Amino acid sequence: MIRVLLVAALVFFGLLAFPDVAHACPVCFDSSDENRKAFLVTAAFLTVLPLGMVTGAGLWLRKRARQGQGTDVPPPTEGAARPGA
């Protein structure tokens, strides 16, 4: 356990010594305003797309479940005896 913590600490301090190595990608830190806007729009789109797909699938399943509930059970007739009456 101590060995794992020692390795993690060495990696952490190594990244602190060389911060340029730790950058995720060159687009994130580009000074061009046009590139930065394109990156943000793309990131927002890629975040919203799966959320919309999951929401759409959930709504579709909900609609299908509600449609299925109405077809299996016939509606009660007016003259039918009620339980407990």
KEVEXLO-47893 format. One record per residue (C-alpha): residue number from 1; x, y, z. Coordinates in Angstrom, 2 decimals. Example, Ala and Ser with C-alpha at 12.3 -4.5 7.8 and 13.67 -1.06 7.14 Angstrom:
residues 2
ATOM    nr         u         v         w
ATOM     1     12.30     -4.50      7.80
ATOM     2     13.67     -1.06      7.14
//
This chain:
residues 85
ATOM    nr         u         v         w
ATOM     1      0.00      0.00      0.00
ATOM     2      2.81      2.40      0.86
ATOM     3      4.53      1.52     -2.40
ATOM     4      1.42      2.52     -4.40
ATOM     5      1.19      5.83     -2.55
ATOM     6      4.88      6.49     -3.17
ATOM     7      4.50      5.85     -6.91
ATOM     8      1.39      8.07     -7.05
ATOM     9      3.21     10.86     -5.23
ATOM    10      6.19     10.60     -7.59
ATOM    11      3.93     10.78    -10.65
ATOM    12      2.06     13.76     -9.17
ATOM    13      5.21     15.70     -8.39
ATOM    14      6.71     14.73    -11.75
ATOM    15      3.70     16.26    -13.52
ATOM    16      4.05     19.38    -11.39
ATOM    17      7.67     19.70    -12.51
ATOM    18      6.68     19.45    -16.20
ATOM    19      3.25     21.09    -16.63
ATOM    20      3.49     21.21    -20.43
ATOM    21      3.44     17.41    -20.54
ATOM    22      0.13     17.28    -18.65
ATOM    23     -1.93     19.27    -21.20
ATOM    24     -4.81     17.25    -22.58
ATOM    25     -4.63     18.52    -26.14
ATOM    26     -3.34     21.54    -28.07
ATOM    27     -6.86     22.68    -29.01
ATOM    28     -7.84     23.30    -25.38
ATOM    29     -5.08     25.84    -24.96
ATOM    30     -5.11     27.43    -28.42
ATOM    31     -4.96     31.21    -28.41
ATOM    32     -7.12     31.53    -31.52
ATOM    33    -10.63     32.58    -30.53
ATOM    34    -12.18     30.80    -33.52
ATOM    35    -10.58     27.47    -32.58
ATOM    36    -11.62     27.85    -28.94
ATOM    37    -15.25     28.51    -29.93
ATOM    38    -15.27     25.52    -32.27
ATOM    39    -13.88     23.32    -29.51
ATOM    40    -16.53     24.50    -27.02
ATOM    41    -19.38     24.02    -29.50
ATOM    42    -18.15     20.53    -30.35
ATOM    43    -17.76     19.63    -26.67
ATOM    44    -21.29     20.88    -25.92
ATOM    45    -22.71     18.93    -28.86
ATOM    46    -20.96     15.72    -27.83
ATOM    47    -22.27     16.19    -24.28
ATOM    48    -25.88     16.85    -25.27
ATOM    49    -26.13     14.20    -28.00
ATOM    50    -25.99     11.09    -25.76
ATOM    51    -28.24     12.75    -23.18
ATOM    52    -30.81     13.43    -25.90
ATOM    53    -30.54      9.87    -27.19
ATOM    54    -31.10      8.39    -23.73
ATOM    55    -34.01     10.75    -23.06
ATOM    56    -35.56      9.91    -26.43
ATOM    57    -35.21      6.18    -25.80
ATOM    58    -36.76      6.57    -22.34
ATOM    59    -39.72      8.52    -23.71
ATOM    60    -40.22      5.97    -26.47
ATOM    61    -40.18      3.10    -23.96
ATOM    62    -42.63      4.98    -21.72
ATOM    63    -44.98      5.51    -24.67
ATOM    64    -44.75      1.85    -25.66
ATOM    65    -45.41      0.74    -22.07
ATOM    66    -48.49      2.95    -21.83
ATOM    67    -49.80      1.65    -25.14
ATOM    68    -49.26     -1.91    -23.97
ATOM    69    -51.19     -1.40    -20.75
ATOM    70    -54.40     -0.46    -22.54
ATOM    71    -54.53     -3.46    -24.91
ATOM    72    -54.18     -6.37    -22.47
ATOM    73    -56.96     -5.59    -19.99
ATOM    74    -60.50     -5.02    -21.27
ATOM    75    -62.42     -2.14    -19.69
ATOM    76    -64.94     -3.09    -16.98
ATOM    77    -68.58     -3.26    -18.01
ATOM    78    -71.23     -1.20    -16.23
ATOM    79    -73.23     -4.15    -14.99
ATOM    80    -70.29     -6.10    -13.59
ATOM    81    -70.25     -6.83     -9.90
ATOM    82    -67.64     -4.96     -7.94
ATOM    83    -65.57     -6.88     -5.39
ATOM    84    -66.56     -6.05     -1.84
ATOM    85    -70.00     -4.68     -2.80
//
